[in-house]
Amino acid sequence: MTPVENDHFSKQSGEYAQYRPHYPRELFEYLASLTSEHELAVDCATGNGQAALGLAVHYQSVVGFDQSAEQLAHAQPHPRISYHIAKAEKLPVASRSADIVTVAQALHWFRLEEFYAEVRRVLKPKGILAVWTYNLHRITPDVDAIVRDYHDRILDGYWPPERSRIIDGYRSLPFPFRELTPPPIEMHTHWTLDHLLGYLRSWSATQRFIDQNGSNPLDVITNKLRAAWGEASVRQVSWPLTLRIGIPDFSL
């Protein structure tokens, strides 16, 4: 099999599917309100299909593309969704056929000029591009401080350089479209401490640390997290989403 470009998640694709948060219903309701037709949604770098599932509530057909067969193997089946291996820069989608193209937590991996050209090709004249990302979660100040130190100090040097694009909320990425101003949207869920540890284990930098050092960096913070977590079995977790909505200028 040809190696997948920028593949930081296939190795832990099972953990990724199990521990990653799910995008909120409000996000997809808002996106659906922006398109006059709801025939076809195209989700790029769909991974295990989290965004595709949300789109399937509002669009008659959803096509999810990803370079990783391992990720797609963990995608949840749905009668309105088809999953295929493909690069975002070369989509096997008919021109002027899509009402919406989405990218969840993955735009920073793309060759943007090529991808944006594909977006203009596949979107209908009234279609939109929607991309979003999220950074560190919020649980409690004590837990958050430990996770921040883990992210910034312990994993320093193990993050790919593209991670900086997430930290700045994609604001440093070119986005050559007429842009809409979305409402504030957050993800919310409830986790046990074990789920939090599974989520941190799914981080690409955690896996890179293990590969290079033969030890698990989570061992350094697990006891600290247990103490900070306290007696509550479950705690609320939240992430603000950074959402960018673009309308192509088809005269370009």
Secondary structure, DSSP 4 states (H G I P E B T S, - for coil): -PPPTT--SSTTHHHHHHHSPPPPHHHHHHHHHT-S--SEEEEET-TTTHHHHHHHTT-SEEEEEES-HHHHHTPPP-TTEEEEE--TTS----TT-EEEEEEES-GGGS-HHHHHHHHHHHEEEEEEEEEEE----BS-HHHHHHHHHIIIIITTTTS-TTHHHHHTTTTTS---SEEE-PPP-EEEEEE-HHHHHHHHHTSHHHHHHHHHHSS-GGGGTHHHHHHHHTT-S-EEEEEEPEEEEEE--TT-
